[in-house]
Amino acid sequence: MCYVTAIINGSRIVNGKRFSSSKKASKYISSILNTYGCQITEEYESANGHELVADYNNRIFVQSANN
């Protein structure tokens, strides 16, 4: 189970959208990046999950839940 939160142009466009697999979440993230013309430049791993950063105003957070 994965949860995706996306902040694009400083606005939260997706908040905790749930996916049954990381593959489905990855496909969704790709569609967001294509739609808004963003490209990931940095990735961070933290206790709260994975953060994908295009720039200051464009970030995507992926959190995995083990159920």
C-alpha positions as CSV (number, residue, x, y, z in Angstrom):
1,M,0.0,0.0,0.0
2,C,1.4,3.4,-1.0
3,Y,0.1,6.9,-0.3
4,V,1.0,9.9,-2.6
5,T,0.9,13.6,-1.8
6,A,1.8,16.0,-4.5
7,I,2.6,19.7,-4.2
8,I,2.8,21.4,-7.6
9,N,3.4,25.1,-8.1
10,G,3.0,25.5,-4.3
11,S,-0.5,24.0,-4.2
12,R,-1.4,20.6,-2.9
13,I,-3.1,18.8,-5.9
14,V,-3.1,15.3,-4.3
15,N,-3.4,14.6,-0.6
16,G,-2.8,11.0,0.5
17,K,-4.1,9.2,-2.6
18,R,-3.9,5.5,-1.9
19,F,-2.5,2.9,-4.3
20,S,-2.4,-0.9,-3.9
21,S,1.2,-1.2,-5.2
22,S,4.2,1.0,-5.7
23,K,4.1,0.2,-9.4
24,K,0.6,1.9,-9.7
25,A,1.8,4.8,-7.6
26,S,4.9,5.3,-9.8
27,K,2.7,5.3,-12.9
28,Y,0.5,8.0,-11.4
29,I,3.5,10.1,-10.4
30,S,4.8,9.9,-13.9
31,S,1.4,11.2,-15.2
32,I,1.6,14.1,-12.8
33,L,5.1,15.0,-13.9
34,N,4.0,14.8,-17.6
35,T,0.9,16.9,-17.0
36,Y,2.8,19.7,-15.2
37,G,6.0,19.5,-17.1
38,C,8.2,18.7,-14.1
39,Q,11.3,16.7,-13.8
40,I,12.6,15.2,-10.6
41,T,16.1,16.6,-9.7
42,E,16.6,15.2,-6.2
43,E,15.3,12.3,-4.1
44,Y,15.3,12.0,-0.3
45,E,14.5,9.1,2.0
46,S,13.2,9.9,5.5
47,A,11.3,8.3,8.4
48,N,8.1,9.6,6.8
49,G,8.7,8.1,3.4
50,H,10.3,9.1,0.1
51,E,10.4,12.7,-1.2
52,L,10.8,13.5,-4.9
53,V,11.8,17.1,-5.6
54,A,11.7,19.0,-8.9
55,D,12.2,22.4,-7.3
56,Y,11.1,24.3,-4.2
57,N,7.4,24.5,-5.3
58,N,7.1,21.1,-6.9
59,R,7.4,18.1,-4.6
60,I,5.9,14.6,-4.4
61,F,5.8,12.6,-1.2
62,V,5.4,8.8,-1.2
63,Q,4.7,6.9,2.0
64,S,4.5,3.1,2.2
65,A,2.2,1.3,4.6
66,N,2.8,-2.3,5.4
67,N,-0.5,-3.9,6.0
